[in-house]
């Protein structure tokens, strides 16, 4: 499995078809072997059939020739019609002429293992032909002697027929063996092909399961990690891998992404705690997140600096306002004292005015009284 993880996905995907091709190649080899064995068995059966057929023909020809000899001897002894005897002699002559050629065909149809048997057959045939020719010559000389020679010829005929029968039976057994072998080859070939096809299916399924697991397991781990990232979970952990295929490359890339996001999250956390001295490290010139975070940090620093400056101005204004308030308080105290003095003066003035009013009333009364007196005086004077 470790070495399987080092293979690229394209190579893994080709493993299944490769196994199938290998199994099909093995099936082809088995089929070829079965065909070759069946062809050999068929050739052996064909040759055995040929030997069997040639043996039967040869045996039939020999029997016909021997039967013609019997007819000639018997008919000659019985002094039958000469025409029938002539036809029997012609048939005998034709059989004797055809036997050598039939023997050659029989030998051509035989196998190397039959060489000894064919040699015996040829020797027995030569002995039989010699005895047959002697018997045929004695027919015209003395039928009685020909009948005596016929006994020896017949014994040789039986011997040669026994040899021919053995060869024919041997050929028949070979035909049966070859046919059985061909049937066995076909049966075993079909069994092997069927077994290999089943094995090919099983191996394909097993290889597909192994390859699928080798691909799906890391993909599931990466999917879980990506779902966590999508939900904002920065505590996820993706196990390290030593695979050197596409999934290994993907896992290492995702681990780098997770590490970068966790580092960025840690920097953002320090900024959130008020630490504006952190340093933003860019992963590359295309690190948009790092550049945006650095720009935000610079902006925050500017805002803090501006806020600090404004706070200084506010402090100075506050001090000035405090001094003004103290001055105003002092003026208010002095004004209150002056007001008290003015109030006292007013009270004194009011008292004087009341006194003057009283004095004026008294003066008016005196004046009126003086006027009345003057009037009274005037009247009196008049």
Sine and cosine of phi, psi and omega as CSV:
sin_phi,cos_phi,sin_psi,cos_psi,sin_omega,cos_omega
0.00,0.00,-0.57,0.82,0.01,-1.00
-0.89,0.45,-0.73,0.69,0.03,-1.00
-0.92,0.39,-0.54,0.84,0.05,-1.00
-0.89,0.45,-0.58,0.81,0.02,-1.00
-0.93,0.37,-0.32,0.95,0.02,-1.00
-0.99,0.13,-0.19,0.98,-0.02,-1.00
-0.99,0.15,0.56,-0.83,0.06,-1.00
-0.94,0.33,0.36,-0.93,-0.07,-1.00
-0.88,0.47,-0.61,0.79,0.03,-1.00
-0.88,0.48,-0.62,0.78,0.03,-1.00
-0.93,0.37,-0.68,0.74,0.05,-1.00
-0.87,0.50,-0.68,0.73,-0.02,-1.00
-0.90,0.44,-0.47,0.89,-0.01,-1.00
-0.99,0.11,-0.19,0.98,-0.04,-1.00
-0.90,0.43,-0.69,0.72,-0.01,-1.00
-0.86,0.51,-0.82,0.57,0.07,-1.00
-0.86,0.50,-0.55,0.84,0.02,-1.00
-0.91,0.42,-0.68,0.73,0.05,-1.00
-0.88,0.47,-0.69,0.73,0.02,-1.00
-0.88,0.47,-0.67,0.75,0.01,-1.00
-0.91,0.43,-0.66,0.75,0.03,-1.00
-0.89,0.46,-0.67,0.74,0.02,-1.00
-0.91,0.41,-0.64,0.77,0.05,-1.00
-0.91,0.42,-0.59,0.81,0.07,-1.00
-0.90,0.44,-0.69,0.73,0.04,-1.00
-0.88,0.47,-0.66,0.75,0.04,-1.00
-0.88,0.47,-0.66,0.75,0.02,-1.00
-0.89,0.46,-0.65,0.76,0.03,-1.00
-0.89,0.45,-0.70,0.72,0.01,-1.00
-0.89,0.45,-0.68,0.73,0.03,-1.00
-0.88,0.47,-0.66,0.75,0.02,-1.00
-0.90,0.44,-0.70,0.72,0.03,-1.00
-0.89,0.47,-0.66,0.75,0.03,-1.00
-0.90,0.44,-0.66,0.75,0.02,-1.00
-0.90,0.44,-0.70,0.72,-0.01,-1.00
-0.89,0.45,-0.70,0.71,0.01,-1.00
-0.90,0.43,-0.66,0.76,0.02,-1.00
-0.92,0.40,-0.61,0.79,0.04,-1.00
-0.90,0.43,-0.67,0.74,0.03,-1.00
-0.89,0.46,-0.70,0.71,0.02,-1.00
-0.90,0.44,-0.64,0.77,0.02,-1.00
-0.91,0.41,-0.65,0.76,0.03,-1.00
-0.90,0.44,-0.68,0.74,0.03,-1.00
-0.89,0.45,-0.65,0.76,0.03,-1.00
-0.91,0.42,-0.65,0.76,0.01,-1.00
-0.90,0.44,-0.68,0.73,0.02,-1.00
-0.91,0.40,-0.65,0.76,0.03,-1.00
-0.91,0.42,-0.64,0.77,0.06,-1.00
-0.88,0.47,-0.65,0.76,0.02,-1.00
-0.90,0.44,-0.70,0.72,0.04,-1.00
-0.88,0.47,-0.66,0.75,0.01,-1.00
-0.90,0.44,-0.70,0.72,0.00,-1.00
-0.91,0.41,-0.70,0.72,0.01,-1.00
-0.91,0.42,-0.58,0.82,0.04,-1.00
-0.91,0.42,-0.66,0.75,0.03,-1.00
-0.91,0.42,-0.66,0.75,0.03,-1.00
-0.89,0.45,-0.72,0.70,-0.02,-1.00
-0.88,0.47,-0.68,0.73,0.00,-1.00
-0.91,0.42,-0.63,0.78,0.03,-1.00
-0.91,0.42,-0.68,0.74,0.03,-1.00
-0.89,0.46,-0.67,0.75,0.02,-1.00
-0.90,0.44,-0.66,0.75,0.01,-1.00
-0.90,0.43,-0.67,0.75,0.03,-1.00
-0.90,0.44,-0.66,0.75,0.02,-1.00
-0.90,0.44,-0.71,0.71,0.00,-1.00
-0.91,0.41,-0.62,0.79,0.04,-1.00
-0.90,0.43,-0.61,0.79,0.04,-1.00
-0.89,0.45,-0.63,0.78,0.05,-1.00
-0.89,0.45,-0.67,0.74,0.03,-1.00
-0.86,0.50,-0.70,0.71,-0.03,-1.00
-0.90,0.43,-0.67,0.74,-0.02,-1.00
-0.88,0.47,-0.72,0.69,-0.03,-1.00
-0.91,0.42,-0.72,0.69,-0.06,-1.00
-0.92,0.39,-0.68,0.73,-0.04,-1.00
-0.95,0.32,-0.53,0.85,0.03,-1.00
-0.93,0.37,-0.63,0.78,0.02,-1.00
-0.93,0.36,-0.55,0.83,-0.01,-1.00
-1.00,0.08,-0.05,1.00,0.01,-1.00
0.81,0.59,0.76,0.66,0.04,-1.00
-0.98,0.20,-0.12,-0.99,-0.04,-1.00
-0.85,0.52,0.75,-0.66,-0.04,-1.00
-0.89,0.46,-0.51,0.86,0.00,-1.00
-0.89,0.46,-0.67,0.74,0.02,-1.00
-0.90,0.43,-0.62,0.78,0.02,-1.00
-0.92,0.40,-0.64,0.77,0.03,-1.00
-0.88,0.48,-0.71,0.70,0.00,-1.00
-0.89,0.46,-0.62,0.79,0.01,-1.00
-0.92,0.39,-0.64,0.76,0.05,-1.00
-0.89,0.45,-0.66,0.76,0.03,-1.00
-0.88,0.48,-0.67,0.74,0.03,-1.00
-0.90,0.44,-0.63,0.78,0.04,-1.00
-0.90,0.44,-0.69,0.72,0.00,-1.00
-0.89,0.45,-0.70,0.71,0.02,-1.00
-0.89,0.46,-0.63,0.78,0.03,-1.00
-0.90,0.43,-0.69,0.73,0.04,-1.00
-0.89,0.47,-0.60,0.80,0.01,-1.00
-0.95,0.31,-0.53,0.85,-0.06,-1.00
-0.99,0.10,-0.35,0.94,-0.06,-1.00
-0.88,0.47,-0.68,0.73,0.02,-1.00
-0.86,0.50,-0.70,0.71,0.02,-1.00
-0.90,0.44,-0.67,0.74,0.04,-1.00
-0.89,0.45,-0.58,0.81,0.04,-1.00
-0.92,0.39,-0.62,0.78,0.05,-1.00
-0.89,0.46,-0.70,0.71,0.03,-1.00
-0.89,0.45,-0.62,0.78,0.03,-1.00
-0.90,0.43,-0.65,0.76,0.03,-1.00
-0.93,0.38,-0.61,0.79,0.03,-1.00
-0.91,0.42,-0.53,0.85,0.00,-1.00
-0.99,0.14,-0.19,0.98,-0.05,-1.00
-0.99,0.11,0.19,-0.98,0.03,-1.00
-0.97,-0.26,0.09,-1.00,0.00,-1.00
-0.88,0.47,-0.56,0.83,0.01,-1.00
-0.92,0.40,-0.30,0.95,-0.03,-1.00
-1.00,-0.08,0.05,1.00,-0.10,-1.00
-0.87,0.50,-0.69,0.72,-0.02,-1.00
-0.90,0.43,-0.67,0.75,0.00,-1.00
-0.91,0.41,-0.63,0.77,0.02,-1.00
-0.92,0.38,-0.62,0.78,0.04,-1.00
-0.88,0.47,-0.69,0.72,0.05,-1.00
-0.88,0.47,-0.63,0.77,-0.01,-1.00
-0.90,0.43,-0.67,0.74,0.01,-1.00
-0.90,0.43,-0.66,0.75,0.01,-1.00
-0.90,0.43,-0.69,0.73,0.02,-1.00
-0.91,0.41,-0.58,0.82,0.02,-1.00
-0.92,0.40,-0.67,0.75,0.03,-1.00
-0.88,0.48,-0.67,0.74,0.02,-1.00
-0.91,0.42,-0.64,0.77,0.01,-1.00
-0.92,0.40,-0.69,0.72,0.00,-1.00
-0.88,0.47,-0.63,0.78,0.03,-1.00
-0.89,0.45,-0.70,0.71,0.03,-1.00
-0.92,0.40,-0.61,0.79,-0.01,-1.00
-0.91,0.41,-0.68,0.73,0.00,-1.00
-0.90,0.43,-0.63,0.77,0.05,-1.00
-0.89,0.46,-0.68,0.74,-0.01,-1.00
-0.90,0.43,-0.66,0.75,-0.01,-1.00
-0.91,0.42,-0.60,0.80,0.02,-1.00
-0.93,0.38,-0.56,0.83,-0.04,-1.00
-0.97,0.23,-0.26,0.97,-0.02,-1.00
-0.88,0.48,-0.71,0.71,-0.05,-1.00
-0.97,0.22,-0.34,0.94,-0.02,-1.00
-1.00,0.03,-0.84,0.54,-0.04,-1.00
-0.48,-0.88,0.91,-0.41,-0.04,-1.00
-0.90,0.43,-0.56,0.83,-0.02,-1.00
-0.90,0.43,-0.70,0.72,0.06,-1.00
-0.91,0.42,-0.62,0.79,0.04,-1.00
-0.87,0.48,-0.60,0.80,0.04,-1.00
-0.92,0.40,-0.60,0.80,0.04,-1.00
-0.92,0.40,-0.70,0.71,0.04,-1.00
-0.89,0.45,-0.48,0.88,-0.03,-1.00
-0.89,0.45,-0.55,0.83,0.02,-1.00
-0.88,0.47,-0.70,0.71,0.01,-1.00
-0.92,0.40,-0.65,0.76,0.02,-1.00
-0.88,0.47,-0.64,0.77,-0.02,-1.00
-0.92,0.40,-0.64,0.77,0.03,-1.00
-0.88,0.47,-0.64,0.77,0.06,-1.00
-0.92,0.38,-0.57,0.82,0.07,-1.00
-0.89,0.46,-0.69,0.72,0.01,-1.00
-0.90,0.44,-0.61,0.79,0.01,-1.00
-0.91,0.41,-0.72,0.70,-0.01,-1.00
-0.93,0.37,-0.56,0.83,0.06,-1.00
-0.92,0.39,-0.56,0.83,0.07,-1.00
-0.90,0.44,-0.69,0.73,0.05,-1.00
-0.89,0.46,-0.70,0.72,0.01,-1.00
-0.90,0.43,-0.65,0.76,0.03,-1.00
-0.89,0.45,-0.63,0.77,0.05,-1.00
-0.88,0.47,-0.68,0.74,0.01,-1.00
-0.91,0.41,-0.63,0.78,0.02,-1.00
-0.91,0.40,-0.68,0.73,0.02,-1.00
-0.90,0.43,-0.61,0.80,0.06,-1.00
-0.89,0.46,-0.67,0.74,0.03,-1.00
-0.90,0.43,-0.65,0.76,0.01,-1.00
-0.90,0.44,-0.66,0.75,0.03,-1.00
-0.91,0.41,-0.57,0.82,0.04,-1.00
-0.92,0.38,-0.62,0.78,0.05,-1.00
-0.87,0.50,-0.71,0.70,-0.01,-1.00
-0.91,0.42,-0.69,0.73,0.03,-1.00
-0.89,0.46,-0.68,0.73,0.00,-1.00
-0.90,0.43,-0.66,0.75,0.03,-1.00
-0.90,0.43,-0.68,0.73,0.04,-1.00
-0.90,0.44,-0.65,0.76,0.03,-1.00
-0.89,0.46,-0.68,0.73,0.02,-1.00
-0.88,0.47,-0.67,0.74,0.03,-1.00
-0.89,0.45,-0.67,0.74,0.01,-1.00
-0.91,0.42,-0.64,0.77,0.02,-1.00
-0.88,0.47,-0.70,0.72,0.02,-1.00
-0.90,0.43,-0.70,0.71,-0.01,-1.00
-0.89,0.45,-0.74,0.67,0.01,-1.00
-0.91,0.42,-0.64,0.77,0.03,-1.00
-0.88,0.48,-0.70,0.72,0.03,-1.00
-0.90,0.43,-0.63,0.77,0.02,-1.00
-0.90,0.43,-0.70,0.72,0.02,-1.00
-0.90,0.43,-0.68,0.73,0.01,-1.00
-0.90,0.45,-0.70,0.72,0.03,-1.00
-0.88,0.47,-0.69,0.72,0.03,-1.00
-0.89,0.45,-0.66,0.75,0.00,-1.00
-0.94,0.35,-0.56,0.83,0.08,-1.00
-0.91,0.42,-0.68,0.74,0.06,-1.00
-0.89,0.46,-0.69,0.72,0.03,-1.00
-0.89,0.46,-0.62,0.78,0.03,-1.00
-0.89,0.46,-0.67,0.74,0.02,-1.00
-0.90,0.44,-0.70,0.71,-0.01,-1.00
-0.90,0.44,-0.72,0.69,0.00,-1.00
-0.89,0.45,-0.62,0.78,0.04,-1.00
-0.90,0.45,-0.68,0.74,0.02,-1.00
-0.92,0.40,-0.68,0.74,0.00,-1.00
-0.91,0.42,-0.72,0.69,0.02,-1.00
-0.89,0.46,-0.63,0.78,0.04,-1.00
-0.90,0.44,-0.65,0.76,0.01,-1.00
-0.91,0.41,-0.69,0.72,-0.01,-1.00
-0.91,0.42,-0.71,0.70,-0.01,-1.00
-0.91,0.41,-0.66,0.75,0.03,-1.00
-0.88,0.47,-0.67,0.74,0.03,-1.00
-0.91,0.41,-0.64,0.77,0.00,-1.00
-0.89,0.46,-0.48,0.88,0.01,-1.00
-1.00,-0.04,-0.67,0.75,-0.13,-0.99
-0.96,0.28,-0.56,0.83,-0.06,-1.00
-0.87,0.50,-0.80,0.61,0.04,-1.00
-0.92,0.40,-0.52,0.86,0.03,-1.00
-0.91,0.42,-0.65,0.76,0.06,-1.00
-0.89,0.45,-0.66,0.75,0.02,-1.00
-0.89,0.46,-0.68,0.73,0.02,-1.00
-0.91,0.41,-0.64,0.77,0.02,-1.00
-0.88,0.47,-0.70,0.72,0.03,-1.00
-0.87,0.50,-0.69,0.72,0.00,-1.00
-0.90,0.43,-0.66,0.75,-0.02,-1.00
-0.93,0.36,-0.58,0.82,0.07,-1.00
-0.90,0.44,-0.67,0.74,0.06,-1.00
-0.87,0.49,-0.67,0.74,0.05,-1.00
-0.89,0.45,-0.64,0.77,0.01,-1.00
-0.89,0.45,-0.51,0.86,0.02,-1.00
-1.00,0.06,-0.01,1.00,0.04,-1.00
1.00,0.05,0.19,0.98,-0.01,-1.00
-0.99,0.14,0.94,-0.33,-0.01,-1.00
-1.00,-0.07,0.08,1.00,-0.01,-1.00
-1.00,-0.10,0.10,1.00,-0.05,-1.00
-0.93,0.37,0.44,-0.90,0.01,-1.00
-0.71,-0.70,0.78,-0.63,0.04,-1.00
-0.92,-0.39,0.87,-0.48,-0.09,-1.00
-0.87,0.49,0.56,-0.83,0.04,-1.00
-0.96,0.29,0.47,-0.88,-0.03,-1.00
-0.72,-0.70,0.49,-0.87,0.06,-1.00
-0.97,-0.24,0.14,0.99,-0.01,-1.00
-0.90,0.43,0.55,-0.84,0.00,-1.00
-0.89,-0.46,0.42,0.91,0.06,-1.00
-0.98,-0.21,-0.17,-0.99,-0.02,-1.00
-0.88,0.47,-0.61,0.79,0.02,-1.00
-0.92,0.40,-0.60,0.80,0.08,-1.00
-0.90,0.44,-0.68,0.73,0.07,-1.00
-0.87,0.49,-0.65,0.76,0.00,-1.00
-0.91,0.41,-0.68,0.73,0.00,-1.00
-0.89,0.45,-0.70,0.72,0.01,-1.00
-0.90,0.44,-0.62,0.78,0.04,-1.00
-0.91,0.42,-0.68,0.73,0.02,-1.00
-0.91,0.42,-0.62,0.78,0.05,-1.00
-0.88,0.48,-0.64,0.77,0.05,-1.00
-0.90,0.44,-0.67,0.74,0.04,-1.00
-0.87,0.50,-0.72,0.70,-0.01,-1.00
-0.88,0.47,-0.71,0.71,0.00,-1.00
-0.88,0.48,-0.68,0.73,0.01,-1.00
-0.90,0.44,-0.68,0.73,0.01,-1.00
-0.92,0.40,-0.63,0.78,0.04,-1.00
-0.91,0.42,-0.66,0.75,0.06,-1.00
-0.90,0.44,-0.67,0.74,0.03,-1.00
-0.90,0.43,-0.64,0.76,0.04,-1.00
-0.89,0.46,-0.65,0.76,0.03,-1.00
-0.89,0.45,-0.67,0.74,0.04,-1.00
-0.89,0.45,-0.69,0.73,0.02,-1.00
-0.89,0.45,-0.60,0.80,0.05,-1.00
-0.90,0.44,-0.66,0.75,0.04,-1.00
-0.91,0.42,-0.62,0.78,0.05,-1.00
-0.90,0.43,-0.65,0.76,0.01,-1.00
-0.89,0.46,-0.50,0.87,0.04,-1.00
-0.99,0.16,-0.04,1.00,0.08,-1.00
0.98,-0.20,0.04,1.00,0.01,-1.00
-1.00,0.08,0.98,-0.21,-0.01,-1.00
-0.99,-0.13,0.21,0.98,0.01,-1.00
-1.00,-0.09,0.04,1.00,-0.04,-1.00
-0.92,0.40,0.39,-0.92,-0.01,-1.00
-0.90,-0.43,0.75,-0.66,-0.01,-1.00
-1.00,-0.04,0.84,-0.55,0.04,-1.00
-0.98,-0.18,0.82,-0.58,0.01,-1.00
-1.00,0.07,0.73,-0.69,0.03,-1.00
-0.96,0.27,-0.51,0.86,0.01,-1.00
-0.25,-0.97,0.01,-1.00,0.04,-1.00
-0.93,0.36,-0.28,0.96,-0.02,-1.00
-0.98,-0.18,0.24,0.97,-0.03,-1.00
-0.98,0.22,0.99,0.13,-0.03,-1.00
-0.90,0.44,-0.64,0.77,-0.01,-1.00
-0.90,0.43,-0.70,0.71,0.02,-1.00
-0.90,0.44,-0.65,0.76,0.02,-1.00
-0.91,0.42,-0.67,0.75,0.02,-1.00
-0.90,0.43,-0.66,0.75,0.01,-1.00
-0.91,0.41,-0.63,0.78,0.04,-1.00
-0.91,0.41,-0.66,0.75,0.04,-1.00
-0.88,0.47,-0.66,0.76,0.04,-1.00
-0.89,0.45,-0.65,0.76,0.01,-1.00
-0.90,0.44,-0.69,0.72,0.04,-1.00
-0.88,0.48,-0.65,0.76,0.02,-1.00
-0.90,0.43,-0.65,0.76,0.04,-1.00
-0.90,0.44,-0.66,0.75,0.04,-1.00
-0.88,0.48,-0.69,0.72,0.04,-1.00
-0.87,0.49,-0.69,0.72,0.00,-1.00
-0.88,0.47,-0.68,0.74,0.00,-1.00
-0.90,0.43,-0.69,0.73,0.02,-1.00
-0.89,0.46,-0.70,0.72,0.02,-1.00
-0.90,0.45,-0.65,0.76,0.03,-1.00
-0.90,0.44,-0.63,0.78,0.02,-1.00
-0.91,0.42,-0.67,0.74,0.04,-1.00
-0.89,0.46,-0.70,0.71,0.03,-1.00
-0.88,0.47,-0.60,0.80,0.02,-1.00
-0.90,0.44,-0.58,0.82,0.05,-1.00
-0.90,0.43,-0.71,0.71,0.04,-1.00
-0.87,0.49,-0.65,0.76,0.01,-1.00
-0.89,0.45,-0.61,0.79,0.01,-1.00
-0.91,0.42,-0.69,0.72,0.03,-1.00
-0.88,0.47,-0.71,0.70,0.03,-1.00
-0.87,0.49,-0.61,0.79,0.01,-1.00
-0.90,0.43,-0.65,0.76,0.04,-1.00
-0.90,0.43,-0.70,0.72,0.03,-1.00
-0.88,0.48,-0.67,0.75,0.02,-1.00
-0.90,0.43,-0.57,0.82,0.02,-1.00
-0.92,0.39,-0.66,0.75,0.04,-1.00
-0.90,0.44,-0.67,0.74,0.02,-1.00
-0.89,0.46,-0.61,0.79,0.02,-1.00
-0.91,0.41,-0.64,0.77,0.03,-1.00
-0.90,0.43,-0.68,0.73,0.04,-1.00
-0.87,0.49,-0.69,0.72,0.01,-1.00
-0.89,0.45,-0.61,0.79,0.01,-1.00
-0.92,0.40,-0.66,0.75,0.04,-1.00
-0.90,0.45,-0.70,0.72,0.03,-1.00
-0.88,0.48,-0.62,0.79,0.01,-1.00
-0.90,0.43,-0.59,0.81,0.01,-1.00
-0.92,0.39,-0.72,0.69,0.01,-1.00
-0.89,0.45,-0.66,0.75,0.00,-1.00
-0.90,0.45,-0.61,0.79,0.03,-1.00
-0.90,0.44,-0.65,0.76,0.01,-1.00
-0.91,0.42,-0.68,0.73,0.02,-1.00
-0.90,0.44,-0.60,0.80,0.01,-1.00
-0.90,0.44,-0.62,0.78,0.02,-1.00
-0.91,0.42,-0.66,0.75,0.02,-1.00
-0.90,0.43,-0.67,0.74,0.01,-1.00
-0.90,0.44,-0.60,0.80,0.00,-1.00
-0.91,0.41,-0.64,0.77,0.03,-1.00
-0.91,0.41,-0.67,0.74,0.03,-1.00
-0.88,0.47,-0.65,0.76,0.00,-1.00
-0.90,0.43,-0.65,0.76,0.02,-1.00
-0.90,0.44,-0.64,0.77,0.03,-1.00
-0.91,0.41,-0.66,0.75,0.02,-1.00
-0.90,0.44,-0.66,0.75,0.01,-1.00
-0.89,0.46,-0.61,0.79,0.00,-1.00
-0.92,0.40,-0.66,0.75,0.02,-1.00
-0.91,0.42,-0.65,0.76,0.00,-1.00
-0.90,0.43,-0.67,0.74,0.02,-1.00
-0.89,0.45,-0.62,0.78,0.02,-1.00
-0.91,0.42,-0.69,0.73,0.01,-1.00
-0.90,0.44,-0.60,0.80,0.00,-1.00
-0.91,0.42,-0.65,0.76,0.02,-1.00
-0.91,0.42,-0.67,0.74,0.01,-1.00
-0.90,0.44,-0.62,0.78,0.00,-1.00
-0.91,0.42,-0.65,0.76,0.02,-1.00
-0.88,0.47,-0.68,0.73,0.00,-1.00
-0.90,0.43,-0.64,0.77,-0.01,-1.00
-0.91,0.42,-0.66,0.75,0.00,-1.00
-0.90,0.44,-0.65,0.76,0.01,-1.00
-0.89,0.45,-0.65,0.76,0.02,-1.00
-0.91,0.41,-0.62,0.78,-0.04,-1.00
-0.92,0.40,-0.69,0.72,0.02,-1.00
-0.88,0.47,-0.68,0.73,0.01,-1.00
-0.89,0.46,-0.60,0.80,0.02,-1.00
-0.93,0.37,-0.62,0.79,0.00,-1.00
-0.91,0.42,-0.68,0.73,-0.01,-1.00
-0.90,0.43,-0.58,0.82,0.02,-1.00
-0.93,0.37,-0.66,0.75,-0.01,-1.00
-0.90,0.43,-0.65,0.76,0.01,-1.00
-0.89,0.45,-0.71,0.70,-0.01,-1.00
-0.89,0.46,-0.59,0.81,0.03,-1.00
-0.92,0.39,-0.65,0.76,0.00,-1.00
-0.89,0.45,-0.69,0.73,-0.02,-1.00
-0.89,0.45,-0.62,0.78,-0.02,-1.00
-0.93,0.38,-0.57,0.82,-0.01,-1.00
-0.93,0.37,-0.60,0.80,-0.04,-1.00
-0.93,0.36,0.00,0.00,0.00,0.00
